[in-house]
Amino acid sequence: MTMTRDDAQVVFHVVGLADTNLLPRLLEPFCLRDIVPEHVSAERQGDEMRVTIAVRRDACPEWEAVARKLGQLFVVKSVLASVADELQATG
């Protein structure tokens, strides 16, 4: 099967402080671009939160700028963004 750009997702892996402001601040850059994530998950691990946000690549062509914006948030320790096609992500 030939993959197309429409099959791709951008996945943002964020480690941040376990703070009440973390999740709304992480979602704000997507809201400002009128992007609804395909998937959001968050897990607290002690003083940190690990958050994964997946969006369709075609809905977020400026995903690198979004990753930089997330990394600038004071409650964020690290951000890793990668592009993955859905067939690889599902198995």
Secondary structure as GFF3:
##gff-version 3
##sequence-region A 1 91
A	DSSP	three_ten_helix	5	7	.	.	.	ID=ss1
A	DSSP	beta_strand	8	17	.	.	.	ID=ss2
A	DSSP	alpha_helix	22	32	.	.	.	ID=ss3
A	DSSP	beta_strand	39	45	.	.	.	ID=ss4
A	DSSP	beta_strand	48	56	.	.	.	ID=ss5
A	DSSP	three_ten_helix	57	59	.	.	.	ID=ss6
A	DSSP	alpha_helix	63	71	.	.	.	ID=ss7
A	DSSP	beta_strand	76	85	.	.	.	ID=ss8
A	DSSP	alpha_helix	86	90	.	.	.	ID=ss9
###
